[in-house]
Amino acid sequence: MLWNFLVDRWGQIWFASWQHFSLVVQSLALAVLIAMLIAFLVYRVPQLSSIANGVSAVGLTIPSFALIGLLITPLGFGVAPSVFVVTFFAVLPILRNAIVGLGTVDRSVVESARGIGMSRLRVLFTIEFPIAWPIILTGVRISAQMVMGIAAVAAYALGPGLGGFIFSGLSRLGGANSLESVVVGVVGVIVLALILDLLLLGLGRLTISRGIRVSH
Amino acid sequence: MSATNNALAEAPESVTVSTSATSTSILLDEVTKRYPGQAKAAVDGITLEIPAGKIVMLVGPSGCGKTTTLKMINRLIEPTEGRIKLGDEDVTTIDGDELRRRMGYVIQAGGLFPHMTVASNIGLVPKMLGWPKAKIAARVDELLELVSLDPAAYRDRYPRELSGGQQQRVGVARALAADPPVLLMDEPFGAVDPITRQRLQDELLKIQDEVQKTMVIVTHDFDEAVKLGDWIVVFSEGAHIVQYDSPERILAEPANEFVENFIGSGAGLKQLTLNRVKDVALADAIIGHPGEAAVDVLERIVAAGHDHAVILDDRQRPLSWPSRRQLGRLTTISASADPELPVVGQGSTLNDALDTMLVSNAGAALVTGRRDSFAGVITVEVIMDAIATARANARGTAVAPVGTNTDSLQIVTDGAA
């Protein structure tokens, strides 16, 4: 029965999976940029860093379902509220790790970089960021796992992704193919999460310098 | 006995001066650093002249402002008042990053970038200056050679794959990469063990022989200052210059009690580390060779009024050092070598020589020169003379560069003059 459901709706499932994945990856990319920008602005000032950490801790407690519901009013239905919610939640763990990561860069390394004539921005991009990158990337992986599930909620605002299968199945539970629909949605999310995690792991292999890799 | 300085100039080792070597003098002109919210200035109106091509050591207790002074030279710390001059150029207001690219900077443990290979670390400044890749690669290898690291083995390593001493060498190589006229070092050898430190110090002096840079080095170790410095600035709190003079003069005539305490005990002995055996006049010796009749050698000793004879092999290397009594018991001189023979090389410091002769029975030591051939005898009297000469010379040596504070009591500098 599940098999029939899969075969019958393969095209639909494939498309929704792709949309789901794409929503998460793009939101994640956006989240990395936003988190780093905020981290760069606050990491040197302890007070601002703790505010940012506090906000990210509180932010994680907001129910995603409620947030997307509230956003329908200002942003309407569809892609916009979905991207907003997924990005919002993705930013939080990355921000936290980015602040920690940039904070762990040895001050003497920064000082010697300044001492040989690197500008502030150059130090940030060629020294601090690459050294903090393993920790930031760990944050990205945590975010990716988390928002893969959160992205399913996007269906509530008629957004893209596998959430549609879950919602439609749940709304007519007991009806024909309702359980299959939910299972496809849930399993699809898990599979996508595993795939993305593997990709991020590979990204780490490619982008983390051998000089600071934990094991080699 | 003014042979000390002349002998130095006539030292047989040829000093290779790299043709690209350039150096510039530095002048801090009434420079002050005040931090907001602090009543006392961290550095108070310091005027400091740093001559081109010399090593100037900034020493003082921790928190005295020596590091702040150093960092104001490359404006990592911006001075509140005053001017900084590099040669004839006023660099007080030029772009700080550009200024720093013209000065090498070395900190404790090298401050290497952990995510870059040794080659990228060293090539960073040339890269920023826009050198072509091939030129950077050649320069990296050249510098690794200079700091005694095999380029093929170390070029592609990461800092964590190096020992502390090796990291420090790479730090020095990186600072020299773009051939800057000035090298600033902040406690460069503070993080390595004493034996490695000594070796790195020796190597730095060797490198300085080659590159002839203007070096300013901060240290809290007075012995290091004496060993490395052409000039030493002794600071007290607030970067007040207590004395700015040559190591010889500071040891011979500390400006006041503060400097005396800072030198610590044994100033006379420290003076001995400044002089090498080759700088002092050695005593003659009566020479004998294996196979000679002992009576003949004894006769010559008695005629010369000596107590010992030095027995040399066919390549003029000392074998033994028998006394009159020992010779009296022999018929012919034997060719056996005495393993306990007190021998020092001409390159040894007088301190080392004194150590050696104190453990020998003769109260003296044999000096060997090239290929271990016998050069003469060094006695305790020679060393006492050397201390006396150093003290006398210290009074007469060239005028020290200028180093004052605006509000300092004039007696501080007068005392040293």
Chai-1 contact restraints between the chains, C-beta under 6 A:
chainA,res_idxA,chainB,res_idxB,connection_type,confidence,min_distance_angstrom,max_distance_angstrom,comment,restraint_id
A,S108,B,I107,contact,1.0,0.0,6.0,A-B,restraint_1
A,S108,B,G111,contact,1.0,0.0,6.0,A-B,restraint_2
A,V109,B,G111,contact,1.0,0.0,6.0,A-B,restraint_3
A,S112,B,I107,contact,1.0,0.0,6.0,A-B,restraint_4
A,S112,B,G111,contact,1.0,0.0,6.0,A-B,restraint_5
A,R114,B,L76,contact,1.0,0.0,6.0,A-B,restraint_6
A,G115,B,L76,contact,1.0,0.0,6.0,A-B,restraint_7
A,G115,B,Y105,contact,1.0,0.0,6.0,A-B,restraint_8
A,I116,B,Y105,contact,1.0,0.0,6.0,A-B,restraint_9
A,I116,B,V125,contact,1.0,0.0,6.0,A-B,restraint_10
A,G117,B,D97,contact,1.0,0.0,6.0,A-B,restraint_11
A,G117,B,R100,contact,1.0,0.0,6.0,A-B,restraint_12
A,G117,B,R101,contact,1.0,0.0,6.0,A-B,restraint_13
A,S119,B,D97,contact,1.0,0.0,6.0,A-B,restraint_14
A,I127,B,F113,contact,1.0,0.0,6.0,A-B,restraint_15
A,P130,B,H115,contact,1.0,0.0,6.0,A-B,restraint_16
A,I131,B,H115,contact,1.0,0.0,6.0,A-B,restraint_17
A,S209,B,H115,contact,1.0,0.0,6.0,A-B,restraint_18
A,G211,B,P114,contact,1.0,0.0,6.0,A-B,restraint_19
A,G211,B,H115,contact,1.0,0.0,6.0,A-B,restraint_20
A,G211,B,Y158,contact,1.0,0.0,6.0,A-B,restraint_21
A,I212,B,P114,contact,1.0,0.0,6.0,A-B,restraint_22
A,I212,B,H115,contact,1.0,0.0,6.0,A-B,restraint_23
